[in-house]
Amino acid sequence: MQREVQSERFFTSLISGDRVGARQLLEEAAETEGRVDQILTGICWPTLHHIQSLYRADQISQLAHNYATRLMRNLIARMQPKLEQRPSRNKRVLVVSGNEQSEELAAQIVSDLLEADGYAVHYVGGGIANDELVAEIGNIQVDVLVVFGAMPATVPQTRLLIDRLHEIAVCPSLQIVVGGGVFGRADGLAEEIGADLWANDPEEIVKVMHEQVDRRMETSQRTVGRRRRGGNKKDAA
């Protein structure tokens, strides 16, 4: 019940642009919760997800949405240094997202949790061309690519990115993880586009990366490249 009350108060503060009220609420939550990661996953993420849903359904205004996303970005950034830091896992992660403010915020939460969990995180957000992403994955020798919170309009670009990475094998052992956004709403989409792992929320992303560190989609299961190549053969015939 206390968590529900906190979330409701936080939501109200965010959509009204009440910076002081929102900060005070998270400070109070920190005193009762004790762990910053629980505030990010138990208050910030659910509230952001709720705001996204309301905005997509035209149930809150652009003004309220902007208030909420700008303010939450500031608050999340203030919490990151307070996260408990675990030992290094000696793995590099590149985190990308859709172009919307709320999608980038969701990916920021993922990035902060992964960094605290011992990964070396490079967070790029949205709006980056696939060619640049592929080049950067090769430049920094990424171990895990995380695409989180992609909007439906960005899915085709994500499909092409995964297909390209599979084709050229710039990092042969690269693991591709998708989650949140449209991937959390469309059952089977992650598998369809050839991702190795998928999750609905930031906390689950960290969990599945722990539990299935060696999982890779078999070549025969990768529908993207296989379909595209099959289409080319048909066209050529």
TAZITA-V163918 format. One record per residue. N is the residue number from 1. PSI is psi in whole degrees, 0 to 359 (none if undefined). BURIAL is + if it has 9 or more other ideal C-beta (glycine too) atoms within 8 Angstrom, else -. Layout:
BEGIN
n:N psi:PSI burial:BURIAL
n:N psi:PSI burial:BURIAL
END
This chain:
BEGIN
n:1 psi:318 burial:-
n:2 psi:319 burial:-
n:3 psi:320 burial:-
n:4 psi:318 burial:-
n:5 psi:317 burial:-
n:6 psi:316 burial:+
n:7 psi:319 burial:+
n:8 psi:317 burial:-
n:9 psi:320 burial:+
n:10 psi:314 burial:+
n:11 psi:313 burial:+
n:12 psi:318 burial:+
n:13 psi:318 burial:+
n:14 psi:309 burial:+
n:15 psi:345 burial:+
n:16 psi:359 burial:-
n:17 psi:23 burial:-
n:18 psi:89 burial:+
n:19 psi:315 burial:-
n:20 psi:315 burial:-
n:21 psi:318 burial:+
n:22 psi:318 burial:+
n:23 psi:316 burial:+
n:24 psi:321 burial:-
n:25 psi:316 burial:+
n:26 psi:328 burial:+
n:27 psi:319 burial:-
n:28 psi:318 burial:+
n:29 psi:323 burial:+
n:30 psi:326 burial:+
n:31 psi:324 burial:-
n:32 psi:322 burial:-
n:33 psi:316 burial:+
n:34 psi:329 burial:-
n:35 psi:127 burial:-
n:36 psi:325 burial:+
n:37 psi:327 burial:+
n:38 psi:330 burial:+
n:39 psi:318 burial:+
n:40 psi:316 burial:+
n:41 psi:334 burial:+
n:42 psi:340 burial:+
n:43 psi:304 burial:+
n:44 psi:309 burial:+
n:45 psi:310 burial:+
n:46 psi:323 burial:+
n:47 psi:318 burial:+
n:48 psi:316 burial:+
n:49 psi:319 burial:+
n:50 psi:317 burial:+
n:51 psi:318 burial:+
n:52 psi:314 burial:+
n:53 psi:317 burial:-
n:54 psi:320 burial:+
n:55 psi:318 burial:+
n:56 psi:330 burial:-
n:57 psi:9 burial:-
n:58 psi:37 burial:-
n:59 psi:354 burial:-
n:60 psi:156 burial:+
n:61 psi:166 burial:-
n:62 psi:323 burial:-
n:63 psi:311 burial:-
n:64 psi:320 burial:+
n:65 psi:316 burial:+
n:66 psi:316 burial:+
n:67 psi:309 burial:+
n:68 psi:312 burial:+
n:69 psi:321 burial:+
n:70 psi:318 burial:+
n:71 psi:318 burial:+
n:72 psi:325 burial:+
n:73 psi:316 burial:+
n:74 psi:318 burial:+
n:75 psi:318 burial:+
n:76 psi:320 burial:+
n:77 psi:325 burial:-
n:78 psi:333 burial:+
n:79 psi:334 burial:+
n:80 psi:313 burial:+
n:81 psi:345 burial:-
n:82 psi:355 burial:-
n:83 psi:141 burial:+
n:84 psi:127 burial:-
n:85 psi:124 burial:-
n:86 psi:164 burial:-
n:87 psi:155 burial:-
n:88 psi:140 burial:-
n:89 psi:357 burial:-
n:90 psi:42 burial:-
n:91 psi:137 burial:+
n:92 psi:135 burial:+
n:93 psi:134 burial:+
n:94 psi:124 burial:+
n:95 psi:124 burial:+
n:96 psi:167 burial:+
n:97 psi:183 burial:+
n:98 psi:179 burial:+
n:99 psi:342 burial:+
n:100 psi:149 burial:+
n:101 psi:315 burial:+
n:102 psi:326 burial:+
n:103 psi:320 burial:+
n:104 psi:324 burial:+
n:105 psi:318 burial:+
n:106 psi:317 burial:+
n:107 psi:331 burial:+
n:108 psi:320 burial:+
n:109 psi:315 burial:+
n:110 psi:314 burial:+
n:111 psi:316 burial:+
n:112 psi:318 burial:+
n:113 psi:318 burial:+
n:114 psi:320 burial:+
n:115 psi:317 burial:+
n:116 psi:335 burial:+
n:117 psi:5 burial:+
n:118 psi:1 burial:+
n:119 psi:150 burial:+
n:120 psi:107 burial:-
n:121 psi:133 burial:+
n:122 psi:113 burial:+
n:123 psi:116 burial:-
n:124 psi:341 burial:+
n:125 psi:216 burial:+
n:126 psi:174 burial:+
n:127 psi:13 burial:-
n:128 psi:133 burial:+
n:129 psi:147 burial:-
n:130 psi:321 burial:+
n:131 psi:320 burial:-
n:132 psi:321 burial:-
n:133 psi:316 burial:+
n:134 psi:316 burial:+
n:135 psi:318 burial:-
n:136 psi:322 burial:+
n:137 psi:320 burial:+
n:138 psi:320 burial:+
n:139 psi:316 burial:-
n:140 psi:4 burial:+
n:141 psi:65 burial:-
n:142 psi:139 burial:+
n:143 psi:324 burial:+
n:144 psi:129 burial:+
n:145 psi:124 burial:+
n:146 psi:121 burial:+
n:147 psi:109 burial:+
n:148 psi:137 burial:+
n:149 psi:34 burial:+
n:150 psi:136 burial:+
n:151 psi:157 burial:+
n:152 psi:323 burial:-
n:153 psi:339 burial:-
n:154 psi:355 burial:+
n:155 psi:315 burial:+
n:156 psi:321 burial:-
n:157 psi:322 burial:-
n:158 psi:320 burial:+
n:159 psi:315 burial:+
n:160 psi:323 burial:+
n:161 psi:312 burial:+
n:162 psi:317 burial:+
n:163 psi:315 burial:+
n:164 psi:318 burial:+
n:165 psi:323 burial:+
n:166 psi:324 burial:+
n:167 psi:310 burial:-
n:168 psi:346 burial:-
n:169 psi:51 burial:-
n:170 psi:326 burial:-
n:171 psi:94 burial:+
n:172 psi:328 burial:-
n:173 psi:10 burial:-
n:174 psi:133 burial:+
n:175 psi:134 burial:+
n:176 psi:123 burial:+
n:177 psi:133 burial:+
n:178 psi:155 burial:+
n:179 psi:167 burial:+
n:180 psi:186 burial:+
n:181 psi:223 burial:+
n:182 psi:333 burial:+
n:183 psi:333 burial:+
n:184 psi:343 burial:+
n:185 psi:332 burial:-
n:186 psi:101 burial:-
n:187 psi:129 burial:-
n:188 psi:351 burial:-
n:189 psi:318 burial:+
n:190 psi:315 burial:+
n:191 psi:320 burial:+
n:192 psi:321 burial:-
n:193 psi:1 burial:+
n:194 psi:18 burial:+
n:195 psi:152 burial:+
n:196 psi:322 burial:+
n:197 psi:158 burial:+
n:198 psi:156 burial:+
n:199 psi:162 burial:+
n:200 psi:334 burial:-
n:201 psi:169 burial:+
n:202 psi:318 burial:+
n:203 psi:321 burial:+
n:204 psi:328 burial:+
n:205 psi:310 burial:+
n:206 psi:318 burial:+
n:207 psi:311 burial:+
n:208 psi:329 burial:+
n:209 psi:331 burial:+
n:210 psi:310 burial:-
n:211 psi:335 burial:-
n:212 psi:50 burial:+
n:213 psi:332 burial:-
n:214 psi:0 burial:-
n:215 psi:129 burial:-
n:216 psi:142 burial:-
n:217 psi:129 burial:+
n:218 psi:148 burial:-
n:219 psi:321 burial:-
n:220 psi:342 burial:-
n:221 psi:351 burial:-
n:222 psi:99 burial:+
n:223 psi:333 burial:+
n:224 psi:297 burial:+
n:225 psi:321 burial:+
n:226 psi:317 burial:+
n:227 psi:318 burial:-
n:228 psi:317 burial:+
n:229 psi:323 burial:-
n:230 psi:322 burial:-
n:231 psi:323 burial:-
n:232 psi:319 burial:-
n:233 psi:320 burial:-
n:234 psi:317 burial:-
n:235 psi:321 burial:-
n:236 psi:328 burial:-
n:237 psi:none burial:-
END
